[in-house]
Amino acid sequence: MPVSNKTTRVAVLADSDTRWKWGSLTAKRLVRTTGGGDTPAGFHLDGYLLRGRATPTPRQLEEVGVRADSMREVTAIEFLGHVDNVENTDSTAGGEQPYDIIVLALVGGAVQAVLHGLARVFDGAPRRPVVVTGYVGVVYEKLADGLLLRHGADVVLANSRQDAERFRDVYEGVGADASGVVEAALPFLGGEPYAPDDRSTPYTVVFAAQPSVPEKRADRSHLLSRLIRHARRHPEREVLLKLRSKPGEHTTHIEELPYQKLVRGEEVPPNFRLVYGHMGEVLDRTDLLVTVSSTAALEALHRNIPTAVLTDLGVREALGNHAFIGSGCLASWDQLDAGHSPVPDPAWVARQGVAADGAYETAFDEVRERVAELTERARDGALPPIRPYYTQVTAPGYLPGILARHHLGPDAAPLPGAPAADREPGPVRQAVRSAARGAYRHGVQRVAPVIRRMGEL
């Protein structure tokens, strides 16, 4: 059943540009009419950016392209305090209407901390919002750790049939409730199917860079040099290096050695250049997408764009390209230089939620129905309390540290000295935060690599 005509208020808490993209687009898909219609007029979206090293810049938010009705930067305690205030304010007396849905687009530890905080906020309350969480892309590492840190949400989204099966196996294997796992798909897939015969632009090869894969300078230099060599070997092609962030910006993962820095001083051919911008717009002109393990590969496969997952550095868990075993997309630069164009395996693609066959229009129907049902139950005060798997009984040596990183005590109450939830920082404090964040990013990208190299002397 679709969500009722009453205004649906959704809060998205995200800790990076990519997670804001996933969270905000997921929120919009959760309340669309069944079958993928337009967003209802009664949809209200509040965005919250979790303060940290990867807090998105205005440029990064603009690139995502999702407009929220409000946007603010918060700590976990500030977010919990605001939700508490909204919940306990009488909306009929001019206060804000309580949230119907909260989407947690965060790293696992932050999800767990906020879940415990929300459980405390709504302990004994007559109603509470539906809580949704999930993953931004391919889940290729820390499967059990990340999943158990997300347990307690009403809905844990799986981006594919394969992920849904794996998620349920993990929860059931530890004796946790697995009913919250719901299969959907990545919310940002889309665009026109690949039609090479309709293109008037030169054959375009796009390398989708990742901030932390690979990690070593030698490996990143190898990929860059092979990309440049490919451009020289094929002067009739346009070769693009698609970058995630500009110098000084951070995304979900730390980038110590940005390709912008590595390319300085390199002699590049005229058909090679760096590009930024929305991935979907870059894919509009792509004839071959090349990556190590970026989620961009799934975006390209969704549109039937030839996609190569590189094997130059091996097929290894540390690179994430092991997740593409069986895909038919694994290839080396030598093979691509020789003209190889990978052909994906249809059975593999079908299990990854890519929905290249047109089924994407119905990929969110199940979760939309589930959230609509839970929302109606929440409005009637019939949702059970939030109960994460990790508690002081099941994980007494692990959970307190996770909560403390967000200034929460073992009972999820704010620790003494934690920043006040109801006080906006003044201009001096904001300036200090901005300077500290810039210093941190400078240290990661400039100082840390130098110290690491010195240590290896």
C-alpha positions as CSV (number, residue, x, y, z in Angstrom):
1,M,0.0,0.0,0.0
2,P,1.3,3.5,-0.7
3,V,2.1,6.0,2.0
4,S,-1.0,8.0,2.9
5,N,-1.6,11.6,1.7
6,K,-0.4,13.1,4.9
7,T,3.0,14.9,4.6
8,T,5.7,12.3,5.0
9,R,8.7,13.8,6.9
10,V,12.0,12.1,6.4
11,A,15.4,12.8,8.0
12,V,18.6,11.6,6.4
13,L,21.8,11.5,8.5
14,A,24.9,11.1,6.3
15,D,28.6,11.3,6.9
16,S,30.0,11.8,3.4
17,D,29.0,12.9,-0.1
18,T,28.5,9.3,-1.4
19,R,26.4,8.4,1.6
20,W,24.3,11.5,1.3
21,K,23.7,10.6,-2.3
22,W,22.6,7.0,-1.3
23,G,20.6,8.2,1.7
24,S,18.7,11.1,0.0
25,L,17.9,9.1,-3.1
26,T,16.8,6.1,-1.0
27,A,14.5,8.4,1.0
28,K,12.8,9.6,-2.2
29,R,12.3,6.1,-3.5
30,L,10.8,4.9,-0.3
31,V,7.8,7.2,-0.6
32,R,7.2,7.2,-4.3
33,T,4.0,5.7,-5.6
34,T,4.3,2.0,-6.3
35,G,5.8,1.4,-9.7
36,G,8.2,4.4,-9.6
37,G,6.0,7.4,-10.0
38,D,6.8,11.0,-9.1
39,T,7.6,11.9,-5.5
40,P,4.4,12.9,-3.7
41,A,3.8,16.5,-3.0
42,G,3.6,15.8,0.7
43,F,7.2,14.6,0.9
44,H,9.5,16.7,3.2
45,L,13.2,15.9,3.4
46,D,15.6,17.2,6.1
47,G,19.3,16.6,5.6
48,Y,21.8,16.2,8.4
49,L,25.5,15.9,7.8
50,L,27.4,14.1,10.5
51,R,30.4,16.3,11.5
52,G,33.7,14.6,10.7
53,R,36.7,14.3,8.4
54,A,34.5,13.5,5.4
55,T,31.7,16.1,5.9
56,P,30.8,17.1,2.3
57,T,31.6,20.5,0.9
58,P,29.0,22.7,-0.8
59,R,30.5,21.7,-4.2
60,Q,30.2,18.0,-3.4
61,L,26.6,18.4,-2.3
62,E,25.8,20.4,-5.5
63,E,27.3,17.6,-7.5
64,V,25.0,15.0,-5.9
65,G,22.1,17.1,-7.1
66,V,19.6,16.2,-4.4
67,R,17.8,19.2,-2.8
68,A,16.7,18.9,0.8
69,D,14.1,21.2,2.5
70,S,16.7,21.9,5.1
71,M,20.3,21.0,5.7
72,R,22.5,21.3,8.8
73,E,25.8,19.9,10.1
74,V,25.5,18.0,13.4
75,T,27.2,15.7,15.8
76,A,25.4,12.5,16.7
77,I,24.3,14.0,20.0
78,E,23.0,17.1,18.3
79,F,21.0,14.9,15.8
80,L,19.6,12.9,18.7
81,G,18.7,16.0,20.6
82,H,16.9,17.5,17.6
83,V,14.9,14.4,17.0
84,D,14.0,14.3,20.7
85,N,12.9,17.9,20.6
86,V,10.8,17.4,17.5
87,E,9.2,14.3,18.9
88,N,8.2,16.0,22.2
89,T,6.9,19.3,20.5
90,D,3.2,19.6,19.9
91,S,3.0,20.0,16.1
92,T,-0.6,21.3,16.5
93,A,0.8,24.3,18.4
94,G,3.1,25.3,15.6
95,G,5.9,22.9,16.3
96,E,7.6,20.6,13.7
97,Q,5.8,17.4,12.8
98,P,7.7,14.4,14.0
99,Y,9.6,12.3,11.5
100,D,8.0,9.4,9.9
101,I,11.2,7.9,8.6
102,I,14.9,8.3,9.5
103,V,17.5,7.0,7.0
104,L,20.9,6.4,8.5
105,A,23.5,6.7,5.7
106,L,26.6,6.2,7.8
107,V,29.5,3.9,8.5
108,G,28.6,0.9,10.6
109,G,29.8,2.1,14.0
110,A,28.0,5.4,13.6
111,V,24.8,3.5,12.7
112,Q,25.1,1.5,15.8
113,A,25.7,4.5,18.0
114,V,22.7,6.4,16.6
115,L,20.5,3.3,16.9
116,H,21.3,3.0,20.6
117,G,20.7,6.8,20.9
118,L,17.3,6.6,19.2
119,A,16.4,3.6,21.3
120,R,17.0,5.7,24.4
121,V,15.2,8.8,23.0
122,F,12.1,6.8,22.2
123,D,12.1,4.5,25.2
124,G,8.5,4.6,26.5
125,A,7.4,7.0,23.8
126,P,3.9,6.4,22.3
127,R,5.3,6.5,18.8
128,R,8.6,6.5,16.9
129,P,9.8,6.8,13.3
130,V,10.7,4.0,11.0
131,V,14.5,3.6,10.8
132,V,16.2,2.5,7.6
133,T,19.8,1.8,6.8
134,G,22.0,0.0,4.2
135,Y,25.1,0.1,2.1
136,V,26.2,2.6,-0.6
137,G,27.6,0.0,-3.0
138,V,29.3,-3.4,-3.3
139,V,29.8,-5.1,0.1
140,Y,33.1,-6.8,-0.3
141,E,34.7,-6.5,3.2
142,K,33.7,-6.7,6.9
143,L,30.4,-8.4,6.0
144,A,29.6,-9.7,9.5
145,D,31.0,-6.6,11.3
146,G,29.2,-4.1,9.2
147,L,25.9,-6.0,9.3
148,L,25.8,-6.5,13.0
149,L,26.5,-2.8,13.5
150,R,23.5,-2.1,11.4
151,H,21.2,-4.5,13.2
152,G,18.4,-2.8,15.1
153,A,17.1,-0.7,12.2
154,D,13.6,-1.6,11.1
155,V,14.8,-2.0,7.5
156,V,18.3,-3.1,6.4
157,L,18.4,-2.6,2.6
158,A,20.2,-5.1,0.4
159,N,21.2,-3.8,-3.0
160,S,20.8,-7.2,-4.7
161,R,19.4,-10.7,-4.3
162,Q,22.9,-12.0,-3.4
163,D,23.3,-9.4,-0.7
164,A,19.9,-10.2,0.8
165,E,20.7,-13.9,1.1
166,R,24.1,-13.1,2.6
167,F,22.6,-10.6,5.1
168,R,19.9,-13.0,6.3
169,D,22.5,-15.8,6.7
170,V,24.7,-13.6,9.0
171,Y,21.8,-12.5,11.1
172,E,20.2,-15.9,11.5
173,G,23.7,-17.4,12.1
174,V,24.1,-15.3,15.3
175,G,20.5,-15.7,16.4
176,A,19.5,-12.2,15.4
177,D,16.2,-11.2,13.9
178,A,16.6,-11.2,10.1
179,S,13.1,-9.9,9.2
180,G,14.4,-6.4,8.6
181,V,16.5,-7.4,5.6
182,V,14.7,-6.3,2.4
183,E,16.0,-6.6,-1.2
184,A,16.0,-3.5,-3.3
185,A,18.7,-2.0,-5.5
186,L,21.1,0.9,-5.6
187,P,19.0,4.1,-5.7
188,F,21.1,6.0,-8.1
189,L,21.1,3.6,-11.1
190,G,19.5,5.1,-14.2
191,G,20.2,6.8,-17.5
192,E,19.6,5.8,-21.1
193,P,20.8,2.4,-22.2
194,Y,24.0,2.3,-24.2
195,A,23.4,2.9,-27.9
196,P,26.7,3.1,-29.7
197,D,25.1,3.4,-33.1
198,D,23.5,6.7,-32.1
199,R,26.7,8.4,-30.9
200,S,28.4,11.1,-32.7
201,T,31.3,11.6,-30.2
202,P,34.6,9.8,-30.3
203,Y,34.9,6.4,-28.7
204,T,35.4,7.3,-25.0
205,V,37.2,5.3,-22.3
206,V,36.6,6.4,-18.7
207,F,38.6,5.3,-15.8
208,A,36.6,5.6,-12.5
209,A,39.1,6.4,-9.8
210,Q,38.6,5.4,-6.2
211,P,40.1,7.3,-3.2
212,S,41.6,4.3,-1.3
213,V,41.8,1.5,-3.9
214,P,44.5,0.8,-4.6
215,E,46.3,2.4,-1.6
216,K,50.0,2.2,-2.5
217,R,51.7,4.9,-4.6
218,A,53.4,2.4,-6.9
219,D,50.0,0.8,-7.7
220,R,48.2,4.1,-8.3
221,S,51.1,5.2,-10.5
222,H,50.9,2.0,-12.5
223,L,47.2,2.5,-13.2
224,L,47.8,6.1,-14.1
225,S,50.7,5.3,-16.5
226,R,48.7,2.6,-18.2
227,L,45.7,4.9,-18.6
228,I,48.0,7.5,-20.2
229,R,49.6,4.8,-22.4
230,H,46.2,3.7,-23.6
231,A,45.5,7.2,-24.7
232,R,48.8,7.3,-26.6
233,R,48.1,3.9,-28.3
234,H,44.6,5.0,-29.3
235,P,44.8,8.7,-30.4
236,E,41.4,8.3,-32.0
237,R,39.8,7.7,-28.6
238,E,39.0,10.1,-25.8
239,V,40.4,8.9,-22.5
240,L,39.0,10.4,-19.3
241,L,40.2,10.1,-15.7
242,K,37.0,10.5,-13.6
243,L,37.8,11.9,-10.2
244,R,35.6,11.7,-7.1
245,S,36.8,14.8,-5.3
246,K,39.0,17.9,-5.7
247,P,42.2,18.5,-3.7
248,G,41.3,19.2,-0.1
249,E,38.0,17.4,-0.2
250,H,37.3,14.0,1.3
251,T,34.8,11.4,0.4
252,T,33.8,8.2,2.2
253,H,37.4,6.9,2.2
254,I,40.6,8.8,2.8
255,E,42.6,9.6,-0.3
256,E,46.2,10.1,0.6
257,L,47.5,10.1,-3.0
258,P,45.0,11.8,-5.3
259,Y,45.5,11.2,-9.0
260,Q,45.6,15.0,-9.5
261,K,48.9,15.0,-7.6
262,L,50.3,12.0,-9.3
263,V,49.6,13.4,-12.8
264,R,51.6,16.6,-12.2
265,G,54.7,16.7,-14.3
266,E,53.4,13.8,-16.5
267,E,53.5,14.4,-20.2
268,V,49.9,13.5,-21.3
269,P,48.5,13.3,-24.9
270,P,45.9,15.7,-26.0
271,N,43.1,13.1,-25.9
272,F,43.6,12.5,-22.2
273,R,42.1,14.7,-19.5
274,L,40.7,14.8,-15.9
275,V,37.0,15.2,-15.4
276,Y,34.7,15.7,-12.4
277,G,30.9,15.9,-12.1
278,H,27.9,13.6,-11.9
279,M,28.8,10.0,-12.7
280,G,25.6,9.6,-14.7
281,E,26.5,12.5,-17.0
282,V,29.9,11.1,-17.6
283,L,28.4,7.7,-18.5
284,D,26.2,9.4,-21.1
285,R,29.3,9.6,-23.3
286,T,31.1,6.5,-22.1
287,D,31.9,3.5,-24.5
288,L,34.1,1.6,-22.0
289,L,34.1,2.0,-18.2
290,V,37.3,0.9,-16.5
291,T,37.8,0.6,-12.8
292,V,39.3,-1.5,-10.0
293,S,36.1,-2.1,-8.0
294,S,34.1,1.1,-8.0
295,T,30.3,1.1,-7.7
296,A,30.5,3.0,-11.0
297,A,30.9,-0.5,-12.6
298,L,27.3,-1.4,-11.5
299,E,26.0,1.9,-12.9
300,A,27.6,1.2,-16.2
301,L,26.4,-2.4,-16.3
302,H,22.9,-1.2,-15.6
303,R,23.1,0.8,-18.8
304,N,24.7,-2.1,-20.8
305,I,27.9,-0.1,-21.2
306,P,31.0,-2.3,-21.7
307,T,32.7,-2.5,-18.3
308,A,36.2,-3.7,-17.4
309,V,37.3,-4.5,-13.8
310,L,41.1,-4.4,-13.8
311,T,43.3,-7.4,-12.9
312,D,46.6,-5.6,-13.3
313,L,47.2,-5.6,-9.5
314,G,45.7,-9.1,-9.0
315,V,42.2,-10.2,-8.0
316,R,42.3,-9.6,-4.3
317,E,40.0,-9.0,-1.4
318,A,42.0,-5.9,-0.5
319,L,41.1,-4.4,-3.9
320,G,37.5,-5.4,-3.8
321,N,37.7,-6.7,-7.4
322,H,37.2,-10.3,-6.1
323,A,33.5,-9.3,-5.8
324,F,33.4,-9.4,-9.7
325,I,34.6,-13.0,-10.0
326,G,32.1,-14.6,-12.4
327,S,31.0,-11.4,-13.9
328,G,32.9,-11.7,-17.2
329,C,34.2,-8.2,-16.7
330,L,37.7,-9.0,-15.4
331,A,40.4,-7.8,-17.8
332,S,43.9,-6.2,-17.8
333,W,45.2,-3.1,-19.5
334,D,47.1,-5.2,-22.0
335,Q,43.8,-6.9,-23.1
336,L,42.1,-3.5,-23.3
337,D,45.0,-2.0,-25.3
338,A,44.5,-4.9,-27.7
339,G,40.8,-4.0,-28.2
340,H,39.1,-6.4,-25.8
341,S,35.6,-5.4,-24.8
342,P,34.3,-7.5,-21.8
343,V,30.9,-9.1,-22.1
344,P,29.1,-9.5,-18.7
345,D,27.6,-12.8,-17.6
346,P,23.8,-12.4,-17.6
347,A,23.2,-14.7,-14.6
348,W,25.8,-12.8,-12.5
349,V,24.4,-9.4,-13.4
350,A,20.9,-10.6,-12.5
351,R,22.0,-11.5,-9.0
352,Q,23.8,-8.1,-8.4
353,G,20.7,-5.9,-8.5
354,V,21.9,-4.2,-11.7
355,A,18.5,-4.8,-13.4
356,A,19.9,-4.2,-16.9
357,D,16.8,-6.1,-18.2
358,G,14.4,-3.3,-17.3
359,A,13.3,-4.7,-13.9
360,Y,14.7,-1.7,-12.1
361,E,11.3,0.1,-12.2
362,T,9.9,-2.5,-9.8
363,A,13.1,-3.0,-7.7
364,F,11.9,-0.8,-4.9
365,D,8.3,-2.0,-4.7
366,E,8.9,-4.5,-1.9
367,V,10.7,-2.0,0.4
368,R,8.2,0.7,-0.5
369,E,5.3,-1.5,0.7
370,R,7.3,-2.6,3.8
371,V,8.0,1.0,4.8
372,A,4.5,2.1,4.1
373,E,3.1,-0.6,6.4
374,L,5.7,0.2,9.1
375,T,4.9,3.9,8.8
376,E,1.2,3.3,9.3
377,R,2.0,1.2,12.3
378,A,4.3,3.9,13.7
379,R,1.5,6.5,13.4
380,D,-0.7,4.2,15.4
381,G,2.0,3.7,18.0
382,A,2.4,0.0,17.2
383,L,6.1,-0.3,16.4
384,P,8.1,-2.3,18.8
385,P,11.2,-0.7,20.5
386,I,14.5,-0.5,18.7
387,R,16.5,-3.5,19.8
388,P,20.0,-3.8,18.3
389,Y,21.8,-7.2,18.5
390,Y,24.8,-5.6,20.3
391,T,24.0,-4.8,23.9
392,Q,26.0,-4.5,27.1
393,V,25.3,-8.2,27.5
394,T,26.1,-9.5,24.0
395,A,29.2,-7.2,23.4
396,P,30.4,-5.7,26.6
397,G,33.9,-5.3,25.4
398,Y,33.0,-3.8,22.0
399,L,29.8,-1.7,22.2
400,P,31.0,0.9,24.8
401,G,33.9,2.0,22.6
402,I,31.6,2.4,19.6
403,L,29.2,4.6,21.7
404,A,32.1,6.6,23.3
405,R,33.4,7.6,19.8
406,H,30.2,9.6,19.5
407,H,30.2,10.9,23.1
408,L,27.6,8.5,24.3
409,G,27.9,6.5,27.5
410,P,27.1,2.7,27.9
411,D,23.5,3.6,28.3
412,A,23.6,5.8,25.2
413,A,23.2,9.0,27.3
414,P,25.5,11.9,26.4
415,L,28.8,11.7,28.3
416,P,29.9,14.6,30.6
417,G,31.5,17.3,28.5
418,A,29.8,16.3,25.3
419,P,28.8,19.2,23.0
420,A,25.3,20.5,23.8
421,A,22.6,19.4,21.6
422,D,20.6,22.6,21.7
423,R,23.4,25.2,21.1
424,E,24.4,26.3,17.7
425,P,28.2,27.0,17.5
426,G,29.3,30.6,17.2
427,P,31.3,32.0,14.3
428,V,34.6,31.5,16.2
429,R,33.9,27.9,16.8
430,Q,32.8,27.4,13.2
431,A,36.0,28.9,12.0
432,V,38.1,26.7,14.3
433,R,36.2,23.6,13.0
434,S,36.8,24.6,9.4
435,A,40.5,25.2,10.1
436,A,40.9,21.9,12.0
437,R,39.2,20.0,9.2
438,G,41.5,21.6,6.6
439,A,44.5,20.8,8.8
440,Y,43.4,17.2,9.1
441,R,43.0,16.8,5.3
442,H,46.4,18.5,4.7
443,G,48.0,16.0,7.1
444,V,46.4,13.0,5.5
445,Q,47.3,14.0,1.9
446,R,50.6,15.8,2.4
447,V,52.3,15.0,5.8
448,A,51.3,11.4,6.3
449,P,52.8,10.1,3.0
450,V,56.1,11.9,3.7
451,I,56.3,10.4,7.1
452,R,55.5,6.9,5.7
453,R,58.2,7.2,3.1
454,M,60.7,8.4,5.7
455,G,59.9,5.4,7.8
456,E,60.7,3.0,5.0
457,L,64.2,4.5,4.5
